Amino acid sequence: MNSARRIVWRWIALVLVAGVWLSDAQTVSADNTPFDLAVMRKTEREVDSRIERFDLEAPLYVIGATRGLYLAGTGAVYSVEVSLAPAVGITPFFRKPSDEQIDKIHSAKSARVPVLRDLMLSMMPELAVTLRGLPDAEEVVMAITLFYFRYEKLDGLPKQMVVRGNAGALRKLHAAQQTTGAAEVSKVSRVVTY
């Protein structure tokens, strides 16, 4: 009977601690968001479209749809999964490509890494301008996870690329120039590959 009482009292204490913790937590409603989340939904589709339309003859493939979210105090974060070049998936009729095909896929994807980096950088000022309500002190972040099949050779290929830039600096850059190329944007942004 003693152990049953201890268990009950522990549960009561846990519920009380959780209640105090939850009462201290701040709840942020959609009304407190600095910009219209519908605008973020629109920019998600624009990111997908820009990636897919970049090179129609040798496309970059968006796997799933871009997702954007707002983190108060941090900024707008976009996440997307991309395949750098076409590669054949494993099926019952296709077990594994030849070594020559694997090398060809690896070379094609290696050549596309800097292309994707520049594309990401070029989108940053437009995103900052479109998200008008985003505070200047916060950031625009784009994280791209790269998709690979198991058989692929991954030497020198990143698994993820993240570009982040201060919203205010990106807006100033956009206002100062009609076109914002990757070289200019890289001066006010950071690119990290994993």
For each residue, the residues with C-beta under 8 A, 3 or more apart:
1: 4 5
2: 5 6
3: 6 7
4: 1 7 8
5: 1 2 8 9
6: 2 3 9 10
7: 3 4 10 11
8: 4 5 11 12
9: 5 6 12 13
10: 6 7 13 14
11: 7 8 14 15
12: 8 9 15 16
13: 9 10 16 17
14: 10 11 17 18
15: 11 12 18 19
16: 12 13 19 20
17: 13 14 20 21
18: 14 15 21 22
19: 15 16 22 23
20: 16 17 23 24
21: 17 18 24 25
22: 18 19 25
23: 19 20
24: 20 21
25: 21 22
26:
27:
28: 32 33 72
29: 32
30: 33 37
31:
32: 28 29 72
33: 28 30 36 37 70 72 133
34: 70 133 134 135
35: 39 40 70 131 132 133 134
36: 33 39 40 133
37: 30 33 40 41 70
38: 41 42
39: 35 36 42 43 130 131 132
40: 35 36 37 43 44 68 69 70 76 131
41: 37 38 44 45 68
42: 38 39 45 46 130
43: 39 40 46 47 68 78 127 130 131
44: 40 41 47 48 65 66 67 68 78
45: 41 42 48 49 65 66
46: 42 43 49 50 126 130
47: 43 44 50 51 66 68 78 80 123 127 142
48: 44 45 51 52 62 65 66 80
49: 45 46 52 53
50: 46 47 53 54 119 123
51: 47 48 54 60 62 80 82 119
52: 48 49 59 60 61 62
53: 49 50 56
54: 50 51 59 60 115 119
55: 58 59 60 115
56: 53 59
57:
58: 55 85 108
59: 52 54 55 56 86
60: 51 52 54 55 82 83 84 85 112 115 116 119
61: 52 82 83 86 147
62: 48 51 52 65 66 80 81 82
63: 81 82 83 147
64: 80 81
65: 44 45 48 62 80
66: 44 45 47 48 62 78 79 80
67: 44 78 79 80
68: 40 41 43 44 47 76 77 78 79
69: 40 76 77 79
70: 33 34 35 37 40 75 76 77 134
71: 74 75 77
72: 28 32 33
73: 138
74: 71 77 138 139 141
75: 70 71 134 135 138 139 140 141 167
76: 40 68 69 70 127 131 134 138 139 140 141 167
77: 68 69 70 71 74 141 142 143
78: 43 44 47 66 67 68 127 140 141 142 143
79: 66 67 68 69 143 144 145
80: 47 48 51 62 64 65 66 67 142 143 144 145
81: 62 63 64 144 145 146 147
82: 51 60 61 62 63 116 144 145 146 147
83: 60 61 63 86 87 146 147 148
84: 60 108 109 112 113 116 146 157
85: 58 60 105 108 109 112
86: 59 61 83
87: 83 105 109 148 149 152
88: 94 97 101 149
89: 94 149
90: 94 95 96 149 150 151
91: 94
92:
93:
94: 88 89 90 91 97
95: 90
96: 90 151
97: 88 94 101 102 105 151
98: 101 102
99: 102 103
100: 103 104
101: 88 97 98 104 105
102: 97 98 99 105 106 151 152 153
103: 99 100 106 107 153
104: 100 101 107 108
105: 85 87 97 101 102 108 109 152 153
106: 102 103 109 110 152 153 154 155 157
107: 103 104 110 111
108: 58 84 85 104 105 111 112
109: 84 85 87 105 106 112 113 148 152 157
110: 106 107 113 156 157
111: 107 108 114 115
112: 60 84 85 108 109 115 116
113: 84 109 110 116 117 157 158 161 193
114: 111 117 118
115: 54 55 60 111 112 118 119
116: 60 82 84 112 113 119 120 144 161
117: 113 114 120 121 161 163 182 191
118: 114 115 121 122 181 182
119: 50 51 54 60 115 116 122 123 182
120: 116 117 123 124 142 144 161 163 191
121: 117 118 124 163 181 182 185 186 189 191
122: 118 119 125 126 180 181 182 185
123: 47 50 119 120 126 127 142
124: 120 121 127 128 140 142 163 165 170 180 185 189
125: 122 128 129 170 171 173 174 180 185
126: 46 122 123 129 130 174 180
127: 43 47 76 78 123 124 130 131 140 142 170
128: 124 125 131 134 140 165 167 168 170 171 174
129: 125 126 132 170 171 174
130: 39 42 43 46 126 127
131: 35 39 40 43 76 127 128 134 140 167
132: 35 39 129
133: 33 34 35 36
134: 34 35 70 75 76 128 131 138 140 167
135: 34 75 138 167
136: 166 167 168 171
137: 166 167 168
138: 73 74 75 76 134 135 166 167
139: 74 75 76 164 165 166 167
140: 75 76 78 124 127 128 131 134 164 165 167 170
141: 74 75 76 77 78 162 163 164
142: 47 77 78 80 120 123 124 127 162 163 164
143: 77 78 79 80 160 161 162
144: 79 80 81 82 116 120 160 161 162
145: 79 80 81 82 159 160
146: 81 82 83 84 157 158 159 160 161
147: 61 63 81 82 83
148: 83 87 109 152 154 157
149: 87 88 89 90 152
150: 90
151: 90 96 97 102
152: 87 102 105 106 109 148 149
153: 102 103 105 106
154: 106 148 157 159
155: 106
156: 110
157: 84 106 109 110 113 146 148 154
158: 113 146 161 193 194
159: 145 146 154 194
160: 143 144 145 146 193 194
161: 113 116 117 120 143 144 146 158 191 192 193 194
162: 141 142 143 144 191 192 193 194
163: 117 120 121 124 141 142 189 190 191
164: 139 140 141 142 189 190 192
165: 124 128 139 140 169 170 185 188 189 190
166: 136 137 138 139 169 170 188
167: 75 76 128 131 134 135 136 137 138 139 140 170 171
168: 128 136 137 171 172
169: 165 166 172 173 188
170: 124 125 127 128 129 140 165 166 167 173 174 185 188 189
171: 125 128 129 136 167 168 174 175
172: 168 169 175 176
173: 125 169 170 176 177 180 184 185 188
174: 125 126 128 129 170 171 177 180
175: 171 172
176: 172 173
177: 173 174 180 184
178:
179:
180: 122 124 125 126 173 174 177 184 185
181: 118 121 122 184 185
182: 117 118 119 121 122 185 186
183: 186 187
184: 173 177 180 181 187 188
185: 121 122 124 125 165 170 173 180 181 182 188 189
186: 121 182 183 189 191
187: 183 184
188: 165 166 169 170 173 184 185
189: 121 124 163 164 165 170 185 186
190: 163 164 165
191: 117 120 121 161 162 163 186
192: 161 162 164
193: 113 158 160 161 162
194: 158 159 160 161 162
